[in-house]
Amino acid sequence: MEIVFLGTSCMVPTKERNHQGIFLFHDGEGILVDCGEGIQRQMKIADIKPTKVSIILITHWHGDHVLGLPGLLQTMNSNEYDKKLQIFGPRGTQKHFEDMFNAFSFKIEFEHSITEISNVDLDFKVFGVEAKELEHGVPCLGYSIKEHDKRRIKPAAVKKLGIPDGPLLGELQAGRNIEWKGKKVTIEDATFVVKGKKVAVVLDTILCNNVNALSKDADMLICEASYTSDLEKKAEEYKHMTAKQAGLVASNNNVKELILTHLSQRYKSPEETLQDAKLVFENVRVAFDFMKVKI
């Protein structure tokens, strides 16, 4: 799974940080989490074609997370996008799209769906997505994105059994027991399961139970860090998290790596944010625009 950070700022972009956007790509499936202003330009710089996007997950409808949607969708129209685009968002998403289409006088010409969700599990070709409601000033969702587990053949076991390459191995890999030379061969005998990687994305919320639920056992937690802990009261007032709180979530939920994003323009350097999280969790980085991560 490859992750590209297309925007890492808070409400106000800076010279170095664009509005929010995170692109996850794996095995032909591309997920765009949020689409802030300027995302098309960011995608061009990162060499990500709009046709790679097959799913859009909207966390909420504040401008720094969605103002890039009209332009991106119009570009997809002009590029004759030939897949079905699936768009998901929180309560109110259908009405927001209707208002957007009226404001910009266009409609989506290609096959698509727009679905409002709350606390649900979604299943796609190579990913499963869990969506949970967070606590912000407007309806807001966090997401965990997990690759499907894969069953692999045990080479030594099938060699010992004498099973040749071909359909029988395909049956085992598909999770079905087989019969070989009059004996039953179970999937436990001949295969093992590789667990899919899990990425949790938590943007724009105060610390709440669903933040922990989404983050549980994540290989990577991408979490907002709008403030440092000296401004915790301000963070709570505006329903945001501090870097230290993000670190505590990672520490308490068996997260392997924490990446901080959604930084306020007040911080001229990411170091202060980084050190605030490192007070409680060591394996942490601060995202920057066009940062690429593979897990």
C-alpha positions in Angstrom: 0.0 0.0 0.0 1.4 3.4 -1.0 0.2 6.6 0.7 0.9 10.1 -0.7 0.2 13.2 1.4 -1.3 15.8 -1.0 -2.0 18.4 1.6 -1.1 18.7 5.3 -2.2 22.1 6.5 -5.0 23.1 8.8 -7.6 25.7 7.9 -5.2 28.2 6.2 -2.7 26.8 3.7 0.9 28.0 3.7 3.7 28.2 1.1 4.7 24.7 2.1 1.4 23.1 3.1 -1.7 22.7 0.9 -5.2 22.0 2.2 -6.0 18.4 3.1 -5.8 15.4 0.9 -4.4 11.9 1.3 -4.2 9.3 -1.5 -3.9 5.6 -0.8 -3.2 3.2 -3.7 -3.0 -0.6 -3.7 -3.4 -3.2 -6.4 -5.3 -0.9 -8.8 -7.6 0.6 -6.2 -7.1 4.3 -5.4 -8.7 6.0 -2.4 -8.7 9.8 -1.9 -9.4 10.9 1.6 -10.6 14.5 1.5 -10.2 16.9 -1.4 -9.0 20.3 -0.3 -8.5 23.3 -2.4 -5.7 22.9 -4.9 -5.7 19.1 -4.9 -5.6 18.9 -8.7 -2.3 20.7 -8.8 -0.9 18.6 -6.0 -1.9 15.5 -7.9 -0.2 16.7 -11.0 3.0 17.4 -9.1 2.8 13.9 -7.4 2.1 12.4 -10.9 -1.2 11.0 -9.8 -3.8 10.9 -12.6 -7.4 11.6 -11.7 -8.3 8.3 -13.3 -6.4 6.5 -10.5 -9.1 7.6 -8.0 -11.9 5.1 -7.7 -13.1 6.0 -4.2 -13.5 9.3 -2.4 -13.9 9.3 1.4 -15.0 12.7 2.8 -14.4 13.2 6.5 -16.5 16.4 6.7 -17.7 19.4 4.8 -15.4 22.2 6.1 -13.8 24.0 3.2 -10.2 22.9 3.8 -11.3 19.3 3.2 -13.7 19.6 0.2 -13.1 22.8 -1.8 -11.1 20.9 -4.4 -14.1 18.6 -5.3 -15.7 20.8 -8.0 -12.5 21.1 -10.0 -11.5 17.5 -9.6 -14.9 16.2 -10.7 -15.0 18.5 -13.7 -11.6 17.3 -14.8 -12.8 13.7 -14.5 -15.7 14.7 -16.8 -13.4 16.2 -19.4 -11.0 13.3 -19.2 -13.8 10.9 -20.0 -13.4 9.0 -16.7 -14.5 5.4 -17.5 -14.9 3.7 -14.1 -17.5 4.0 -11.5 -16.5 6.6 -8.9 -17.8 5.8 -5.4 -18.1 8.8 -3.1 -18.8 8.5 0.6 -19.4 11.1 3.3 -21.2 11.9 6.5 -24.7 13.0 7.1 -25.6 15.9 4.8 -23.3 14.9 1.9 -26.2 14.4 -0.6 -27.4 18.0 0.0 -23.9 19.4 -0.1 -23.4 17.9 -3.6 -26.7 19.2 -4.8 -25.8 22.7 -3.7 -22.3 22.3 -5.3 -23.8 21.3 -8.6 -26.2 24.2 -8.5 -23.4 26.7 -7.6 -21.0 25.6 -10.3 -23.6 24.6 -13.0 -22.3 21.2 -13.8 -23.2 17.6 -13.2 -21.1 14.4 -13.1 -21.4 12.8 -16.6 -19.7 9.4 -15.7 -21.0 6.5 -13.6 -20.9 7.4 -9.9 -22.6 7.0 -6.5 -22.8 9.4 -3.6 -23.6 7.7 -0.3 -24.1 9.0 3.2 -22.7 6.8 5.9 -22.2 6.8 9.6 -20.9 3.8 11.7 -20.5 1.2 8.9 -18.1 -1.3 7.4 -17.6 -1.1 3.6 -16.1 -3.8 1.4 -14.2 -3.1 -1.8 -12.1 -5.3 -4.1 -8.8 -5.0 -2.2 -9.7 -2.9 0.9 -12.2 -3.0 3.7 -13.1 0.4 5.1 -14.5 1.1 8.6 -16.2 4.5 9.1 -17.0 5.9 12.5 -18.5 9.2 13.6 -16.2 11.6 15.3 -16.9 14.7 17.4 -16.4 17.9 15.5 -18.5 21.0 15.0 -20.3 19.4 12.0 -21.0 15.7 11.1 -17.6 14.1 10.8 -16.1 10.7 10.0 -12.9 8.9 10.7 -11.8 5.9 8.6 -9.7 2.8 8.9 -8.6 1.2 5.7 -7.4 -2.4 5.8 -6.1 -4.5 3.0 -7.9 -7.9 2.7 -6.0 -10.8 4.3 -4.3 -13.0 1.8 -3.9 -16.8 1.9 -0.5 -18.0 0.8 0.7 -21.5 0.0 3.2 -23.3 2.2 5.8 -24.4 -0.3 7.4 -27.0 1.9 4.1 -28.6 2.8 2.8 -28.9 -0.8 6.1 -30.2 -1.9 6.0 -32.9 0.8 2.4 -33.8 -0.2 3.4 -33.8 -3.9 0.6 -31.5 -5.0 1.5 -30.1 -8.4 1.2 -26.5 -9.6 -2.3 -25.9 -11.0 -6.0 -25.7 -10.1 -5.6 -27.6 -6.8 -3.3 -25.0 -5.4 -5.7 -22.3 -6.6 -8.5 -24.0 -4.6 -6.4 -24.0 -1.5 -5.4 -20.4 -1.9 -9.0 -19.5 -2.3 -9.7 -21.0 1.1 -11.1 -24.3 0.1 -10.0 -27.8 1.3 -9.1 -30.3 -1.4 -8.7 -34.0 -1.9 -5.3 -35.4 -3.1 -4.6 -39.0 -3.7 -7.7 -40.1 -1.7 -6.8 -37.9 1.3 -8.3 -34.6 2.5 -5.8 -31.7 2.5 -7.1 -28.8 4.6 -6.2 -25.1 4.1 -4.5 -25.3 7.6 -2.2 -28.1 6.2 -1.1 -26.3 3.1 -1.6 -22.5 3.5 -1.1 -19.6 5.9 -2.7 -16.2 6.2 -0.9 -12.9 5.7 -2.8 -10.2 7.6 -3.6 -7.1 5.6 -2.1 -3.8 6.6 -4.3 -1.3 8.4 -4.2 2.5 8.1 -6.4 4.7 10.4 -7.2 8.3 9.3 -8.4 10.6 12.0 -8.9 14.3 11.0 -10.7 17.1 12.8 -12.1 15.8 16.1 -11.7 16.0 19.8 -10.4 12.9 21.6 -13.3 10.4 21.7 -14.0 6.7 21.9 -14.2 6.2 18.2 -10.8 7.7 17.7 -9.5 4.8 19.8 -11.7 2.3 18.1 -10.4 3.2 14.6 -6.8 3.3 15.7 -6.8 -0.1 17.5 -3.9 -2.3 16.2 -3.3 0.0 13.2 0.0 -0.4 11.3 -0.2 3.4 10.7 -2.3 6.1 12.3 -2.6 9.3 10.3 -3.9 11.8 12.8 -4.5 15.5 13.0 -2.3 17.6 15.3 -3.7 21.1 14.9 -2.2 22.2 18.2 0.5 21.4 20.7 -0.4 20.5 24.2 0.2 24.0 25.6 -2.9 25.0 23.6 -5.0 22.1 24.7 -7.9 24.3 25.9 -8.0 26.0 22.5 -7.9 22.6 20.8 -10.9 21.5 22.8 -12.7 24.8 22.1 -12.4 24.3 18.3 -12.9 20.5 18.6 -9.4 19.5 17.5 -6.6 17.3 18.9 -3.1 18.1 20.1 0.0 16.3 19.0 0.4 14.8 22.5 -3.2 13.5 22.4 -2.4 11.8 19.1 0.6 10.2 20.6 -1.4 8.9 23.5 -3.9 7.4 21.1 -1.1 5.6 19.3 0.5 4.5 22.6 -2.8 3.2 24.1 -4.0 1.3 21.0 -1.0 -0.7 19.8 -0.3 1.5 16.8 3.0 0.7 15.1 3.6 4.2 13.5 2.0 7.6 14.0 2.1 10.3 11.3 0.9 13.7 12.2 -0.9 16.0 9.7 -3.4 19.0 9.6 -0.8 21.4 11.2 -1.8 24.9 12.1 -0.1 27.7 10.2 1.0 29.1 13.6 3.8 26.6 13.6 6.7 27.7 11.4 8.5 24.4 11.9 7.1 20.9 12.5 9.6 20.3 15.3 7.5 21.6 18.1 4.6 19.4 17.0 6.9 16.4 16.7 8.4 16.8 20.1 4.9 17.2 21.7 3.9 13.8 20.4 7.2 12.2 21.3 6.6 12.9 24.9 4.3 9.9 24.9 5.0 7.9 21.7 8.4 7.5 20.0 7.7 6.2 16.5 6.2 9.4 15.1 6.7 11.6 12.0 5.2 14.8 10.8 3.8 14.6 7.3 4.8 17.1 4.6 3.3 17.7 1.2 4.2 15.0 -1.3 5.6 12.7 1.4 5.2 9.1 0.2 5.0 6.2 2.6 4.8 2.5 1.8 3.6 -0.1 4.3 
